[in-house]
Amino acid sequence: MLAPPVPEMSMETEHGGHEEESAMLPCVAFASEHGYKFFSLAHMRMLNSADVRPMPPVLGRRLVPSPYDGMVLATDVCYRHPCHLVDPFTGSRAPLSDLPIPFSEKEPVGCLSDEPRLRCARVTDDGLAWDWSRRGVMVARGDTAFFCEHGGERWMPVHQSKLGSPMTVNYRGGLFFVLELRTLKTTIIDAGTLQARTKIPAPPGFGDVDYAYLAPSTDDTILLVHRAGDSDGVVFTKAYRARHRDSQRPPRWRPVLDIGDRAVFVDGAHGFTVTADPTGAKANRAYVILAHQLTHPCGRLAVAYDVGFTDLTRPERMGRLNLNTGEVEPMWGRPHWIIPRNESGRR
């Protein structure tokens, strides 16, 4: 059974009320044979040793950043290395208890053949997803989301998905947003009490979906969906918005072509919005990290990362920033967005 809610500080106490949207551009973070690297969109260059602390490469290690505050979850599936949080911009580290075992690996999970599901979910390896608040860390593995307080040793189950669905986890404004990728149901959990504040059902008639991205903000949430059978080579084919704060009615997804003076950034683990700026992100655009596969004459495989962008009104038209990030071997894992702590203005 899921653990009972634990009384704790309210959202207002923990975060001091409403948070303003940041206009700061993120970095593209990725592992390589030369260590963990960062390409700053704000400065349009690779960061060097004067900007970040060295993080040497370790085979089998998975590094998944939270987009805000420069924190990276370091873990692996073989339990050969202890789990910890690390800030690559300051070098600070905090240990974590070994990741918990999801319910789906302990008991059978019901599966209904007539319900739509993802054919190919863009999530982290083995469904691992996470984010963190001042109180602690939420991790989703398989069909179960767990929470552990900073410095604690016990993972408490706080949410179980339907049909064994993998999930994504995002934190914003005192709330955890948990998206079930097979059903497109979103549960919003209070970061202080660990109780579900509200739930957003799937968009009506969503059918089969290849993948989906959730990008929460303090007042509303953006959902980008790529429906099965739609155009390949695009980030999404449908965009939705749901208002979750100060709404008189339960939140519902509604199709949207305009999100105002904001831009959306998504990767396989997280999504977030930033305020548009003439010298930064452009309004009503979605940004995604692209991986170009390269094959050298000697047979060596490599990837080169770039950033693609598309307008919400014309998702089939993809532009590129043409970044010079160099080449890395694909064995080191996936790239992600990250905003340095002193620039995110979030917590």
C-alpha positions as CSV (number, residue, x, y, z in Angstrom):
1,M,0.0,0.0,0.0
2,L,1.0,3.6,-0.5
3,A,2.4,5.3,2.6
4,P,0.0,7.7,4.4
5,P,0.7,11.4,3.8
6,V,3.3,13.0,6.1
7,P,2.4,16.4,7.5
8,E,5.0,19.0,6.6
9,M,5.4,22.6,5.6
10,S,2.9,24.0,3.3
11,M,3.8,25.2,-0.2
12,E,3.7,28.8,0.9
13,T,6.0,28.1,3.9
14,E,8.5,26.2,1.8
15,H,8.7,28.5,-1.1
16,G,7.5,31.9,0.0
17,G,4.5,32.1,-2.3
18,H,4.2,32.6,-6.1
19,E,7.4,32.1,-8.1
20,E,8.2,34.2,-11.2
21,E,9.1,32.6,-14.5
22,S,12.7,32.9,-15.4
23,A,14.0,34.1,-18.8
24,M,17.4,32.4,-18.3
25,L,18.4,30.0,-21.1
26,P,19.4,26.5,-20.0
27,C,22.5,24.5,-20.8
28,V,22.7,21.2,-22.8
29,A,24.2,18.7,-20.4
30,F,25.7,15.4,-21.6
31,A,28.2,12.7,-20.5
32,S,31.2,11.9,-22.6
33,E,34.5,10.0,-22.4
34,H,36.0,13.3,-21.2
35,G,33.6,13.8,-18.4
36,Y,30.3,15.6,-18.0
37,K,30.0,18.5,-20.4
38,F,27.8,21.6,-20.7
39,F,26.9,23.8,-23.6
40,S,25.5,27.2,-22.5
41,L,22.7,28.6,-24.8
42,A,23.1,31.9,-23.0
43,H,26.8,32.2,-24.0
44,M,26.7,29.9,-27.1
45,R,29.8,28.0,-26.0
46,M,31.0,25.0,-24.2
47,L,31.6,25.7,-20.5
48,N,35.1,25.0,-19.2
49,S,36.8,24.2,-15.9
50,A,36.3,27.7,-14.7
51,D,32.5,27.3,-15.0
52,V,32.0,23.7,-13.7
53,R,33.7,21.2,-11.4
54,P,35.1,18.1,-13.2
55,M,32.9,15.0,-13.2
56,P,35.0,12.1,-14.5
57,P,33.4,9.5,-16.7
58,V,32.3,6.2,-15.1
59,L,31.0,3.4,-17.3
60,G,27.6,2.2,-16.3
61,R,26.8,5.4,-14.4
62,R,23.6,7.3,-15.2
63,L,23.5,11.0,-14.8
64,V,20.1,12.7,-15.0
65,P,19.9,16.4,-14.1
66,S,16.9,18.3,-12.7
67,P,16.5,21.2,-15.0
68,Y,16.6,23.8,-12.2
69,D,19.4,24.6,-9.7
70,G,22.1,22.5,-11.3
71,M,21.5,19.3,-9.4
72,V,22.3,15.9,-11.0
73,L,21.1,12.4,-9.9
74,A,23.9,9.9,-10.3
75,T,22.9,6.2,-10.1
76,D,23.1,3.0,-12.1
77,V,21.0,-0.1,-12.5
78,C,23.6,-2.5,-11.2
79,Y,24.1,-1.0,-7.7
80,R,27.8,-1.0,-8.2
81,H,28.0,2.7,-7.3
82,P,26.2,4.5,-4.5
83,C,23.5,6.9,-5.5
84,H,24.0,10.6,-4.8
85,L,23.1,14.1,-5.8
86,V,25.9,16.2,-7.2
87,D,26.0,19.9,-8.2
88,P,28.5,20.1,-11.1
89,F,28.7,23.9,-10.8
90,T,29.9,23.8,-7.1
91,G,31.1,20.3,-6.6
92,S,28.8,19.7,-3.6
93,R,27.5,16.1,-3.1
94,A,24.7,14.6,-1.0
95,P,24.3,10.8,-0.6
96,L,21.0,9.0,-1.4
97,S,19.8,5.6,-0.2
98,D,19.8,2.9,-2.8
99,L,16.9,3.3,-5.2
100,P,13.7,1.4,-4.2
101,I,12.1,-1.5,-6.0
102,P,8.8,-0.6,-7.7
103,F,5.6,-2.5,-7.0
104,S,5.6,-3.9,-10.6
105,E,8.7,-5.9,-9.8
106,K,7.1,-7.4,-6.6
107,E,3.6,-8.2,-7.8
108,P,1.7,-8.8,-11.2
109,V,0.4,-5.7,-12.9
110,G,-3.0,-5.7,-14.6
111,C,-3.0,-5.1,-18.3
112,L,-6.0,-4.4,-20.4
113,S,-5.6,-4.9,-24.1
114,D,-8.3,-2.5,-25.1
115,E,-6.7,0.6,-23.5
116,P,-4.4,2.8,-25.5
117,R,-0.7,2.9,-24.6
118,L,2.6,4.2,-25.7
119,R,4.4,2.2,-28.4
120,C,7.7,3.9,-27.7
121,A,8.1,6.1,-24.6
122,R,10.9,8.6,-24.5
123,V,11.8,8.2,-20.9
124,T,15.1,7.6,-19.1
125,D,16.5,4.0,-19.0
126,D,14.2,1.5,-17.2
127,G,11.6,4.2,-16.6
128,L,13.7,6.1,-14.1
129,A,12.5,9.6,-13.5
130,W,13.1,12.1,-10.7
131,D,13.0,15.6,-9.4
132,W,13.6,17.3,-6.0
133,S,12.3,20.0,-3.6
134,R,13.8,21.5,-0.5
135,R,12.3,18.7,1.5
136,G,13.5,15.8,-0.4
137,V,13.7,13.7,-3.6
138,M,10.9,12.0,-5.6
139,V,12.0,9.1,-7.8
140,A,9.7,7.1,-10.2
141,R,10.8,3.6,-11.2
142,G,8.5,1.3,-13.1
143,D,5.0,1.9,-11.9
144,T,5.8,3.4,-8.5
145,A,6.8,6.9,-7.4
146,F,8.8,7.2,-4.1
147,F,9.9,10.0,-1.9
148,C,12.9,10.3,0.4
149,E,13.7,13.3,2.6
150,H,17.1,14.8,2.3
151,G,19.4,12.9,4.6
152,G,16.8,10.2,5.1
153,E,17.2,6.5,4.6
154,R,13.6,5.4,3.8
155,W,11.8,5.7,0.4
156,M,8.1,6.1,0.9
157,P,5.8,5.1,-2.0
158,V,3.5,8.0,-2.8
159,H,1.9,7.1,-6.2
160,Q,1.4,4.0,-8.3
161,S,0.6,4.3,-12.0
162,K,-2.2,2.4,-13.8
163,L,-1.3,-0.5,-16.0
164,G,2.3,-0.4,-15.0
165,S,2.9,2.8,-16.9
166,P,6.3,4.5,-16.7
167,M,6.2,8.1,-15.5
168,T,7.9,11.5,-15.7
169,V,8.4,13.6,-12.6
170,N,8.7,17.4,-12.6
171,Y,8.8,19.8,-9.6
172,R,7.6,23.4,-9.8
173,G,6.2,25.9,-7.3
174,G,5.9,23.5,-4.3
175,L,4.3,20.8,-6.4
176,F,5.4,17.5,-8.0
177,F,3.8,16.7,-11.4
178,V,3.7,13.0,-12.2
179,L,2.7,12.1,-15.8
180,E,1.8,8.5,-16.6
181,L,3.0,8.0,-20.1
182,R,0.7,5.2,-21.1
183,T,-2.5,6.8,-20.0
184,L,-1.5,10.5,-20.1
185,K,-3.0,11.0,-16.6
186,T,-1.3,13.6,-14.5
187,T,-1.3,13.6,-10.7
188,I,-0.2,16.9,-8.9
189,I,1.3,16.1,-5.5
190,D,1.9,18.7,-2.8
191,A,5.6,18.7,-2.0
192,G,5.0,19.5,1.6
193,T,2.3,17.0,2.6
194,L,2.9,14.4,-0.2
195,Q,-0.9,14.4,-0.8
196,A,-2.4,14.5,-4.2
197,R,-3.8,18.0,-4.7
198,T,-5.6,17.2,-8.0
199,K,-5.5,15.0,-11.0
200,I,-5.7,15.9,-14.7
201,P,-7.3,13.2,-16.8
202,A,-6.0,12.4,-20.3
203,P,-7.0,14.7,-23.2
204,P,-10.2,13.4,-24.7
205,G,-9.8,10.9,-27.5
206,F,-6.0,10.9,-27.3
207,G,-5.7,7.3,-28.8
208,D,-2.3,5.8,-29.3
209,V,0.6,8.0,-28.4
210,D,4.2,7.6,-29.3
211,Y,5.5,9.9,-26.6
212,A,4.5,12.9,-24.5
213,Y,6.2,15.8,-22.6
214,L,4.9,17.6,-19.6
215,A,6.2,21.2,-18.9
216,P,4.6,22.6,-15.7
217,S,4.8,26.2,-14.5
218,T,3.5,27.9,-11.3
219,D,0.0,28.6,-12.8
220,D,-0.6,26.1,-15.6
221,T,0.9,23.1,-17.3
222,I,1.8,22.4,-21.0
223,L,1.5,19.0,-22.5
224,L,3.1,18.2,-25.9
225,V,1.9,14.9,-27.5
226,H,3.0,13.0,-30.5
227,R,0.2,10.8,-31.7
228,A,1.0,7.4,-33.2
229,G,1.0,7.5,-37.0
230,D,1.5,11.2,-37.2
231,S,4.5,12.8,-38.9
232,D,8.0,11.6,-38.0
233,G,10.8,14.0,-37.3
234,V,8.7,16.4,-35.3
235,V,8.7,17.0,-31.5
236,F,4.9,16.9,-31.1
237,T,1.7,17.0,-33.1
238,K,-0.7,18.4,-30.5
239,A,-0.2,20.9,-27.6
240,Y,-2.5,21.2,-24.6
241,R,-2.7,23.5,-21.6
242,A,-4.4,23.0,-18.2
243,R,-4.7,25.6,-15.5
244,H,-4.1,24.1,-12.0
245,R,-3.8,27.1,-9.7
246,D,-6.8,29.2,-8.4
247,S,-9.2,27.4,-10.8
248,Q,-12.8,27.0,-9.8
249,R,-13.1,23.8,-11.7
250,P,-10.9,20.6,-11.8
251,P,-8.1,21.1,-14.4
252,R,-8.7,19.8,-17.8
253,W,-6.5,19.7,-20.9
254,R,-7.5,22.0,-23.7
255,P,-5.9,22.3,-27.2
256,V,-3.7,25.4,-27.5
257,L,-1.8,27.1,-30.2
258,D,-0.6,30.1,-28.2
259,I,1.1,30.0,-24.7
260,G,1.7,33.7,-24.6
261,D,5.1,35.2,-24.0
262,R,6.8,31.9,-23.1
263,A,8.8,29.1,-24.6
264,V,8.8,25.4,-23.7
265,F,12.0,23.3,-23.2
266,V,11.6,19.5,-23.1
267,D,13.8,16.4,-23.0
268,G,13.3,12.8,-22.2
269,A,13.1,13.4,-18.5
270,H,11.7,16.9,-17.8
271,G,10.0,19.9,-19.3
272,F,9.7,23.5,-18.2
273,T,8.8,27.0,-19.5
274,V,10.8,30.2,-19.6
275,T,9.8,33.8,-20.3
276,A,10.5,34.8,-23.9
277,D,13.2,37.4,-24.4
278,P,14.5,39.2,-27.6
279,T,18.0,37.9,-26.9
280,G,16.9,34.5,-25.6
281,A,14.1,32.0,-26.2
282,K,11.4,33.1,-28.6
283,A,7.8,33.2,-27.7
284,N,5.5,30.3,-28.4
285,R,8.3,28.0,-29.4
286,A,9.2,24.5,-28.2
287,Y,12.9,23.6,-27.9
288,V,14.3,20.0,-27.9
289,I,17.7,18.5,-27.9
290,L,18.6,16.6,-31.1
291,A,21.1,13.8,-31.4
292,H,22.7,13.3,-34.9
293,Q,24.2,9.9,-35.4
294,L,27.6,9.8,-37.1
295,T,29.5,6.9,-38.6
296,H,33.2,7.3,-39.3
297,P,35.0,5.4,-42.1
298,C,36.7,3.2,-39.4
299,G,33.2,2.1,-38.2
300,R,33.3,4.1,-35.0
301,L,29.9,5.5,-34.0
302,A,29.4,8.9,-32.5
303,V,26.6,11.5,-31.9
304,A,26.6,15.2,-32.1
305,Y,24.1,17.2,-30.2
306,D,22.1,20.2,-31.4
307,V,18.9,22.1,-30.4
308,G,15.8,22.1,-32.5
309,F,12.9,24.4,-32.2
310,T,9.4,24.7,-33.6
311,D,6.5,27.0,-33.3
312,L,3.4,25.7,-31.6
313,T,1.3,26.8,-34.6
314,R,3.5,24.9,-37.1
315,P,5.0,21.9,-35.3
316,E,6.0,20.3,-38.6
317,R,8.5,23.0,-39.3
318,M,11.7,22.3,-37.4
319,G,14.6,24.8,-37.2
320,R,18.0,24.2,-35.7
321,L,20.5,26.3,-33.7
322,N,23.5,24.5,-35.2
323,L,25.5,24.2,-32.0
324,N,29.1,23.1,-32.0
325,T,29.1,20.6,-29.2
326,G,31.7,18.2,-30.6
327,E,31.2,14.5,-30.9
328,V,30.7,11.9,-28.2
329,E,30.2,8.1,-28.2
330,P,26.5,7.1,-27.8
331,M,27.4,4.7,-24.9
332,W,27.5,7.6,-22.4
333,G,23.7,8.1,-22.3
334,R,21.2,10.9,-23.2
335,P,21.5,14.7,-23.1
336,H,19.3,16.8,-20.8
337,W,18.5,20.4,-20.0
338,I,20.0,22.1,-16.9
339,I,20.0,25.6,-15.5
340,P,22.8,26.6,-13.1
341,R,21.7,27.3,-9.5
342,N,22.8,30.9,-9.5
343,E,20.8,31.6,-12.7
344,S,17.6,29.6,-12.2
345,G,16.0,31.8,-9.5
346,R,13.8,28.9,-8.5
347,R,14.2,27.7,-4.9
